[in-house]
């Protein structure tokens, strides 16, 4: 539903998790269950900021598309959270 609303407003949305690496947005795209959020969580564990989980909203920019920050809270399967952070409640 959010993707549809964004499209009506001229924003391209992709099914992706997004992190910030040195001021650049890096998106991980894939089908449900492919590991997008888990990969973003692994980067977060190394100190990289999560910009969005589940939706990458892109707006046209002067020289390149601009990634809009979204909901940065990661949603992981409990087993993935335990492996990465020691408990399911310790997500960044």
Backbone as a printed PyTorch tensor [residue, N CA C, xyz], in Angstrom:
tensor([[[  0.8200,  -1.1850,   0.0000],
         [  0.0000,   0.0000,   0.0000],
         [  0.8720,   1.2600,   0.0000]],

        [[  1.9150,   1.2810,   0.8420],
         [  2.7830,   2.4560,   0.9010],
         [  3.4550,   2.7010,  -0.4450]],

        [[  3.8960,   1.6330,  -1.1040],
         [  4.5200,   1.7770,  -2.4130],
         [  3.5820,   2.4230,  -3.4190]],

        [[  2.3070,   2.0680,  -3.3660],
         [  1.3090,   2.6500,  -4.2670],
         [  1.1350,   4.1390,  -3.9900]],

        [[  1.0400,   4.5080,  -2.7310],
         [  0.8820,   5.9150,  -2.3540],
         [  2.1130,   6.7160,  -2.7830]],

        [[  3.2900,   6.1590,  -2.5680],
         [  4.5100,   6.8470,  -2.9910],
         [  4.5110,   7.0670,  -4.5020]],

        [[  4.0940,   6.0580,  -5.2480],
         [  4.0710,   6.1720,  -6.7130],
         [  3.1240,   7.2790,  -7.1550]],

        [[  1.9750,   7.3970,  -6.4850],
         [  1.0320,   8.4730,  -6.8020],
         [  1.6590,   9.8480,  -6.5850]],

        [[  2.6310,   9.9080,  -5.6840],
         [  3.3190,  11.1720,  -5.3990],
         [  4.5980,  11.3390,  -6.2140]],

        [[  4.8080,  10.4830,  -7.1940],
         [  5.9670,  10.6040,  -8.0710],
         [  7.2480,  10.0280,  -7.5120]],

        [[  7.1220,   9.1650,  -6.5100],
         [  8.2930,   8.5580,  -5.8750],
         [  8.3590,   7.0840,  -6.2730]],

        [[  9.4960,   6.6520,  -6.7870],
         [  9.7020,   5.2480,  -7.1190],
         [ 10.0480,   4.5040,  -5.8420]],

        [[  9.3690,   3.3910,  -5.5800],
         [  9.6900,   2.6110,  -4.3840],
         [ 10.1000,   1.1990,  -4.7900]],

        [[ 11.1260,   0.7060,  -4.1230],
         [ 11.6490,  -0.6340,  -4.3670],
         [ 11.6200,  -1.4220,  -3.0690]],

        [[ 11.4240,  -2.7410,  -3.1860],
         [ 11.4300,  -3.6080,  -2.0080],
         [ 12.8850,  -3.8470,  -1.6100]],

        [[ 13.3520,  -3.0980,  -0.6000],
         [ 14.7700,  -3.1380,  -0.2440],
         [ 14.9950,  -2.6530,   1.1800]],

        [[ 16.1070,  -3.0680,   1.7510],
         [ 16.6320,  -2.4800,   2.9820],
         [ 17.7770,  -1.5710,   2.5570]],

        [[ 17.9690,  -0.4740,   3.2810],
         [ 18.9450,   0.5350,   2.8630],
         [ 19.8340,   0.9250,   4.0340]],

        [[ 21.1440,   0.9900,   3.7760],
         [ 22.0940,   1.4510,   4.7820],
         [ 22.8570,   2.6460,   4.2280]],

        [[ 23.5140,   3.3660,   5.1190],
         [ 24.3350,   4.5230,   4.7450],
         [ 25.7990,   4.1250,   4.8900]],

        [[ 26.5280,   4.1900,   3.7870],
         [ 27.9690,   3.9440,   3.8110],
         [ 28.6570,   5.2160,   3.3370]],

        [[ 29.2830,   5.9080,   4.2690],
         [ 30.0040,   7.1500,   3.9560],
         [ 29.1490,   8.1620,   3.1950]],

        [[ 27.9070,   8.3380,   3.6320],
         [ 27.0220,   9.3200,   3.0240],
         [ 26.3240,   8.8670,   1.7550]],

        [[ 26.5230,   7.6300,   1.3660],
         [ 25.8830,   7.0790,   0.1700],
         [ 24.8930,   5.9980,   0.5840]],

        [[ 23.7170,   6.0180,  -0.0150],
         [ 22.7100,   4.9940,   0.2580],
         [ 23.0380,   3.7320,  -0.5320]],

        [[ 23.0210,   2.5960,   0.1630],
         [ 23.2460,   1.3010,  -0.4750],
         [ 22.0290,   0.4380,  -0.1660]],

        [[ 21.3500,  -0.0130,  -1.2210],
         [ 20.1390,  -0.8030,  -1.0430],
         [ 20.3620,  -2.2660,  -1.3570]],

        [[ 19.7020,  -3.1090,  -0.5760],
         [ 19.7220,  -4.5570,  -0.7930],
         [ 18.3120,  -4.9610,  -1.2060]],

        [[ 18.1440,  -5.3570,  -2.4650],
         [ 16.8260,  -5.7090,  -2.9820],
         [ 16.6840,  -7.2160,  -3.0990]],

        [[ 15.4430,  -7.6760,  -3.0010],
         [ 15.1710,  -9.0870,  -3.1640],
         [ 13.7540,  -9.4180,  -2.7550]],

        [[ 13.3710, -10.6390,  -3.0150],
         [ 12.0410, -11.1150,  -2.6430],
         [ 11.9420, -11.2660,  -1.1260]],

        [[ 10.7310, -11.4190,  -0.6450],
         [ 10.5140, -11.6420,   0.7870],
         [ 11.3050, -12.8700,   1.2330]],

        [[ 12.0070, -12.7410,   2.3440],
         [ 12.7740, -13.8520,   2.8870],
         [ 14.1580, -14.0220,   2.2900]],

        [[ 14.5660, -13.1250,   1.3990],
         [ 15.8670, -13.2520,   0.7320],
         [ 17.0430, -12.8720,   1.6260]],

        [[ 16.7870, -12.1380,   2.7180],
         [ 17.8680, -11.7630,   3.6280],
         [ 18.2460, -10.2940,   3.6010]],

        [[ 17.3960,  -9.4580,   3.0280],
         [ 17.6800,  -8.0190,   2.9440],
         [ 17.8740,  -7.4050,   4.3260]],

        [[ 16.9400,  -7.6510,   5.2150],
         [ 17.0160,  -7.0820,   6.5650],
         [ 18.1710,  -7.6830,   7.3550]],

        [[ 18.4160,  -8.9670,   7.1770],
         [ 19.5220,  -9.6200,   7.8770],
         [ 20.8580,  -9.0420,   7.4230]],

        [[ 21.0100,  -8.7930,   6.1360],
         [ 22.2390,  -8.1900,   5.6230],
         [ 22.4010,  -6.7660,   6.1570]],

        [[ 21.3170,  -5.9920,   6.1680],
         [ 21.3750,  -4.6360,   6.7260],
         [ 21.7250,  -4.6850,   8.2100]],

        [[ 21.2000,  -5.6620,   8.9320],
         [ 21.5070,  -5.8110,  10.3590],
         [ 22.9810,  -6.1320,  10.5730]],

        [[ 23.5560,  -6.9530,   9.7020],
         [ 24.9820,  -7.2650,   9.8140],
         [ 25.8230,  -6.0040,   9.6220]],

        [[ 25.4290,  -5.1360,   8.6970],
         [ 26.1240,  -3.8580,   8.5210],
         [ 25.9060,  -2.9540,   9.7300]],

        [[ 24.6900,  -2.9510,  10.2780],
         [ 24.4040,  -2.1330,  11.4660],
         [ 25.2720,  -2.5700,  12.6370]],

        [[ 25.4840,  -3.8630,  12.7550],
         [ 26.3370,  -4.3770,  13.8270],
         [ 27.7630,  -3.8500,  13.6940]],

        [[ 28.1860,  -3.5710,  12.4710],
         [ 29.5280,  -3.0300,  12.2180],
         [ 29.5640,  -1.5070,  12.3080]],

        [[ 28.4290,  -0.8870,  12.6570],
         [ 28.4000,   0.5540,  12.8820],
         [ 27.7980,   1.4010,  11.7750]],

        [[ 27.2930,   0.7770,  10.7290],
         [ 26.6690,   1.5360,   9.6440],
         [ 25.2180,   1.8400,   9.9940]],

        [[ 24.7450,   3.0190,   9.6030],
         [ 23.3760,   3.4330,   9.9090],
         [ 22.3910,   2.7820,   8.9420]],

        [[ 21.2800,   2.3220,   9.4950],
         [ 20.1840,   1.8070,   8.6800],
         [ 19.3030,   2.9900,   8.2990]],

        [[ 19.0820,   3.1730,   7.0010],
         [ 18.2350,   4.2750,   6.5240],
         [ 16.7750,   3.8630,   6.4100]],

        [[ 16.5490,   2.6010,   6.0640],
         [ 15.1850,   2.1260,   5.8720],
         [ 15.1900,   0.6060,   5.8150]],

        [[ 14.1050,   0.0200,   6.2720],
         [ 13.9390,  -1.4210,   6.1480],
         [ 12.6430,  -1.6760,   5.3950]],

        [[ 12.7170,  -2.4270,   4.3290],
         [ 11.5920,  -2.8800,   3.5280],
         [ 11.2900,  -2.0200,   2.3040]],

        [[ 11.4120,  -0.6910,   2.3950],
         [ 11.1020,   0.1540,   1.2360],
         [ 12.2150,   1.1650,   0.9890]],

        [[ 12.7040,   1.1850,  -0.2460],
         [ 13.6470,   2.2010,  -0.7020],
         [ 12.8620,   3.1610,  -1.5820]],

        [[ 12.6790,   4.3870,  -1.0930],
         [ 11.9460,   5.4110,  -1.8360],
         [ 12.9530,   6.3050,  -2.5510]],

        [[ 12.8470,   6.3660,  -3.8770],
         [ 13.7840,   7.1450,  -4.6880],
         [ 13.0820,   8.3310,  -5.3340]],

        [[ 13.6860,   9.5000,  -5.1730],
         [ 13.1920,  10.7080,  -5.8320],
         [ 14.2620,  11.1800,  -6.8080]],

        [[ 13.8520,  11.8040,  -7.9060],
         [ 14.8460,  12.3310,  -8.8440],
         [ 15.7200,  13.3870,  -8.1700]],

        [[ 17.0170,  13.3480,  -8.4490],
         [ 17.9490,  14.3480,  -7.9440],
         [ 18.6050,  15.0730,  -9.1120]],

        [[ 19.4640,  16.0200,  -8.8120],
         [ 20.1330,  16.7780,  -9.8730],
         [ 21.0120,  15.8890, -10.7510]],

        [[ 21.8340,  15.0480, -10.1200],
         [ 22.7440,  14.2140, -10.8960],
         [ 22.4950,  12.7190, -10.7030]],

        [[ 21.7390,  12.3610,  -9.6720],
         [ 21.4520,  10.9570,  -9.3820],
         [ 20.1860,  10.8880,  -8.5400]],

        [[ 19.5330,   9.7330,  -8.4960],
         [ 18.3570,   9.6140,  -7.6360],
         [ 18.7270,   9.8490,  -6.1670]],

        [[ 17.7720,  10.3550,  -5.4110],
         [ 17.9550,  10.6210,  -3.9840],
         [ 17.1530,   9.5980,  -3.1980]],

        [[ 17.8200,   8.8820,  -2.2770],
         [ 17.1460,   7.8960,  -1.4320],
         [ 16.5610,   8.5970,  -0.2120]],

        [[ 15.2540,   8.5270,  -0.0880],
         [ 14.5710,   9.1240,   1.0590],
         [ 14.7430,   8.2100,   2.2730]],

        [[ 15.1670,   8.7320,   3.4060],
         [ 15.2060,   7.8970,   4.6080],
         [ 13.7900,   7.4360,   4.9540]],

        [[ 13.6790,   6.2380,   5.4650],
         [ 12.3800,   5.6850,   5.8390],
         [ 12.4160,   5.1620,   7.2560]],

        [[ 11.5850,   4.1660,   7.5150],
         [ 11.5140,   3.5600,   8.8380],
         [ 12.7850,   2.7430,   9.0670]],

        [[ 13.6640,   3.1700,   9.9980],
         [ 14.9640,   2.5110,  10.1440],
         [ 14.9750,   1.2980,  11.0710]],

        [[ 13.8740,   0.9560,  11.6710],
         [ 13.8450,  -0.1740,  12.6080],
         [ 13.8500,  -1.4850,  11.8290]],

        [[ 14.8030,  -2.3430,  12.1270],
         [ 14.9230,  -3.6220,  11.4330],
         [ 13.9360,  -4.6390,  11.9840]],

        [[ 13.3940,  -5.4370,  11.0890],
         [ 12.5200,  -6.5430,  11.4770],
         [ 13.1950,  -7.8340,  11.0290]],

        [[ 13.6110,  -8.6220,  11.9920],
         [ 14.3150,  -9.8720,  11.6910],
         [ 13.5810, -11.0570,  12.2930]],

        [[ 13.8140, -12.2150,  11.7090],
         [ 13.3630, -13.4430,  12.3440],
         [ 14.1210, -13.5680,  13.6620]],

        [[ 13.4940, -14.0760,  14.7120],
         [ 14.1700, -14.1880,  16.0130],
         [ 15.5120, -14.9110,  15.9360]],

        [[ 15.5980, -15.9780,  15.1490],
         [ 16.8660, -16.7180,  15.0420],
         [ 17.9830, -15.8420,  14.4790]],

        [[ 17.6690, -15.0140,  13.4890],
         [ 18.6780, -14.1170,  12.9080],
         [ 19.1270, -13.0790,  13.9210]],

        [[ 18.1810, -12.5410,  14.6850],
         [ 18.5140, -11.5370,  15.7020],
         [ 19.4150, -12.1280,  16.7780]],

        [[ 19.1470, -13.3560,  17.1750],
         [ 19.9700, -14.0080,  18.2010],
         [ 21.3880, -14.2260,  17.6830]],

        [[ 21.5270, -14.6870,  16.4480],
         [ 22.8590, -14.9250,  15.8790],
         [ 23.6520, -13.6250,  15.7900]],

        [[ 23.0190, -12.5440,  15.3450],
         [ 23.7300, -11.2800,  15.1440],
         [ 23.9240, -10.4710,  16.4200]],

        [[ 22.8980, -10.4470,  17.2890],
         [ 22.9240,  -9.5290,  18.4300],
         [ 22.8030, -10.1960,  19.7970]],

        [[ 22.6900, -11.5060,  19.8330],
         [ 22.6270, -12.2010,  21.1120],
         [ 21.2270, -12.3920,  21.6560]],

        [[ 20.2750, -11.5680,  21.2230],
         [ 18.8790, -11.7390,  21.6280],
         [ 17.9790, -11.0120,  20.6400]],

        [[ 16.7300, -11.4360,  20.5910],
         [ 15.7810, -10.8290,  19.6610],
         [ 15.4330,  -9.4040,  20.0550]],

        [[ 15.6330,  -9.0470,  21.3110],
         [ 15.2750,  -7.6990,  21.7770],
         [ 16.4190,  -6.7000,  21.6230]],

        [[ 17.5590,  -7.1230,  21.1020],
         [ 18.7330,  -6.2460,  21.0110],
         [ 18.9220,  -5.6320,  19.6270]],

        [[ 17.8790,  -5.6070,  18.8150],
         [ 18.0050,  -5.0440,  17.4660],
         [ 18.3000,  -3.5530,  17.5150]],

        [[ 19.0960,  -3.0670,  16.5600],
         [ 19.3670,  -1.6160,  16.5180],
         [ 18.1500,  -0.8510,  16.0180]]])
